[in-house]
Amino acid sequence: MSEHSIKATGRKDEGKGASRRLRHAAKIPAIVYGGQSAPKSIQLEHEKTWIASQNEWFYSSILSLDIDGKVERVLLRDMQRHPYKQQIMHLDFQRVNENEALRVAVPLHFVNVEKSPAGKAADVVVTHELNEIQVSCLPKDLPEFIEVDLSSINAGDTIHLSQVKLPAGVEVPELKLGADHDVAVVVARHGRVEETTDEAAAAPEGGEGEAK
């Protein structure tokens, strides 16, 4: 698990007016909550934070949040964006307890599809049904992403949630809810065959349309 550091500064001014002033000054109002400490209002530099937010790890990794020189380990729990500007309006960070399991959405990285029988077939489409999965684990075991090896997928195959290889110490809580929750993650279909079938189903039978 990689460590990523984000710098912040504590703030005392709160409310909508204070938040507007911060945004005009190219800063982001934010809050840190959870754990044994009281919630703390903070501010971050918008440009540096925006650059960090373009990375996958910003949303799924434990961050080292440096607040006036004091580092707290946190997870990003909420981000409010401007409707049309490239602007972050507000951030919520949750403190991490090293001894308590987390529930986090972790991105999936699909690899080696080009080496698979399905990937080499011109008429097969490999579809990613999920791009991330909810996992539960201790902070020390949290992966930045989970790799799904597709090197052996064939046309007609479906890879389900239970077939995804998880790192040590990581589990998927949804799988405990029963077989109905073992959803498809990747599906390999005959794309061109399906298109032909759909067209045939839409066409009138026996040329009745022409007769009428």
ABEGO torsion letter per residue (X at the ends): XBBBBBBBBBBABBEAAAAAAAAAAGBBBBBBBEEABBBBBBBBBAAAAAAAAABAAAAABBBBBBBGGBBBBBBBABBBBBAABBBBABBBBBBBBAABBBBBBBBBBBBGAAABAAAABAABBBBBABABBBBBBBAAABBABBBBBAAABBBGBBBBAAABBBBBGBBBAAAAAEAAABBBABBBBBAAAAAAAAAAAABBBGGAAAAX
